[in-house]
Amino acid sequence: MSRPASKHLLPGFGLTMGISLFYITLIILLPIAAMLLKLAGMGWPEFWRIVSSPRAVAAYRITFTSALCATVLNGLIGLLLAFVLTRYRFPGRRVLDALVDLPFALPTAVAGLVLVTLFAQTGWYGQFLEPGGIKVNYTQLGIIAAMTFTSIPFVVRAVQPVLEELDQSLEAAAHTLGATPFQVFTRIIWPAILPAFIGGCVLSFARSLGEFGAVIFIAGNLPGVTEIVSLLIYIRLDEYNYEAAAALAFVLLLVAFLTLLATNALAAWQTRYVERSA
């Protein structure tokens, strides 16, 4: 007598789920719980004193504004790259496609050293920028450049598969009916890729918030000028001030979590809106 087919897509669902939950608990939940326990040991006045100190506030401002600028750049450049890789065939396309993932494979410290060399006064970029009064190394521009480099793959890889699966016959029909390229993009392509685009930008923003290795080499790490929150956390750990490091890390974690939560809600609303409009 044949056995009934399993209702689960994966065999051994209980075992695989258990292993997955164990891994998530070990790698994600336990470190977060340890941080929260460290926070529980301090009172609210002490916590507020740490997270609202002038040095911390300056680090928030530099980190958040730099991450936002990097995300805007990644959104524009990443969308353009996704279109180029999806809609055009040209020599070197596969090489360009592979280079998009280079920031994932390259150690961030190496990326920082490369950027410092490029934007130095005698570097390939710096020799043209600095005579015009544009200094990148040891300024906030350097932080933005490092964050942009390390987080751009998130936007490209989020949008690219959606563009590849998009039915181009809809675009051809719109062109046949007299639609302009701008109308085709805004009415057909953009609504389809918007959820993926938003998700990629949010991941890029969250990645930029936590960037450390690439930034410390190019930023100069001047308190109140080019000091990011990740570096300030590292300094507090180096001083064995674990409570202050945990408080600052909690702020970054809270901002990243709220950003992801709001974006997921926005993407879900956008998906429902497109489905109702279809």
Buried (B, 14 or more C-beta within 10 A) or exposed (E): EEEEEEEEEEEEEEEEEEEEEEEEEEEEEEEEEEBEEBBEEBEEEBBEBBBEBEEBEBBBEBBBEBBBBBBBBBBEBBBEBBBBBBEEEEEEEEEEBEEBEEBEEBEBEEBBBBBBBBBBEEBEBBEEBBEEEEBBBBBBBBBBBBBBBBBBBBBBBBBBEBBEEBEEEBBEEBEEEEBEEEEBBEEBBEBBBBBBBBBBBBBBBBBBBBBBBBBBBBBBBEBEEBBBBBBBBBBBBEEEBBBBBBBBBBBBBEBBEEBBEEBBEBBEEBEEEEEEEE
